[in-house]
């Protein structure tokens, strides 16, 4: 093994360990304040935190330091309130220069650590974690726990980001008397998000989906998130463009925490959003994910369709499942945006049919889940005529040809999209108007044959 003095310092970080002392400049202040509880509201790309903090106030005007603030806090969003009339918050500021030892070690998990013991013995291995008073490393096929008291020095080579700093909040308050009081701290966190995730099993004979939904929470904020309840907001409020901020992107992969519970979220309208609330404690570690049951399992009647929609799918014919999120469904709930994965089980086993991303879908809206491209069906769309009638009036004629190479007769729905004020003047087959900008044509294609139709649309 290489001698320590021969290793290039410019590509390594050398930490001298003072036994039993992992403190920073603000250790004294850390003992003066204590977080009592924290309520988290998850939005699609950030979280809103309300934290109650206990502080032993001194009489008069004094400074108080709140440490261990999350690294991705949006400092401009902070609002502090004092529930007591005896205490007035005069001003506050952040100090972003406090070195965070724990965060530095977090980024080095899985990297090679070089350790020199008090007896001058040297150990090299992969750094796993620090648990209590022990460094956990792997050397070859052996896991080793090394007590901190035995270590003289250790370092990592090729550290990507040496400077690991976290903000501390320093507030100035005036108290009429000496007492233990509380403040409420409001702030936003980046690198926190949630999304819907759906798994469904398709019964082709009954044309039903057994639909399961989960809320997928992600925390890369640099702090543990705790709450007595879990609150999720479906919808995205407008946020002003940030000019910059103090935060970091974690370098290691997130760890999964999966939970299965019987309770499901209660749903309520919250002005322009929907709020999903669950009376269940939350404890979500930094760099972790958690999945929680969102809605009751439901059986949904669906329609299987082959769709030719050039605007949405290009020149492909795709197989889709469609249903309307209406009152006939037992959940009778809006569906948050997320990925739907469809499986099918039959006598030969299970198959993965496909996945698609659905948007935030309110009640009574149609949901279309694309499974994949139909192998034996192909289509071609051709503009055969264009005519300008007046300054603002034009006519366009299209021919659409569909081919079926399979051994069965197939049905395809052709969806055409229009703009402005439009009207189909003539069509060689029947059609129906789906909405203000969409017409749908149903085409039956015999086995090993092709079918075509034409239509003319006028724009005014």
ABEGO torsion letter per residue (X at the ends): XBBAAABBAAABBBBBBBBGBBBBAAAAAAAABBBABBBBBBBAABBBBBBBBBBBBBBEBBBBBBBGBBAABBAAABBBBBABAABBBABBBBBAABBBAAAAAAAABGBBBBBBBAAGBBBBBBBABBBEABBBBBBEABBBBBBAAABABBBBBGBABABBBBBBBBBBBBBABBBBBBBBBBBBBBGBBBBBBBBBBBBAAAGBBBBBBBBBBBBAAGBBBBBABBBBBBEBBBBBBBAEBBBBBBABBBBBBBBBBABBBBBBBBEABBBBBBBBBBBBBBGBBBBBBABBBBBBBBBBBBBBBAAAAEBBBBBBBBBBBBAABAAGBBBBBEBBBBBBBBAAEBBBAEBBBBBBBBBGBBBBBBAEBBAABBBBBBBABBBBABAABBBBBBBBBBBBABABBBBBBBBBBBBEBBBBABBABBBBBABAABBBBBBBBBBGBBBBBBBBBBBX
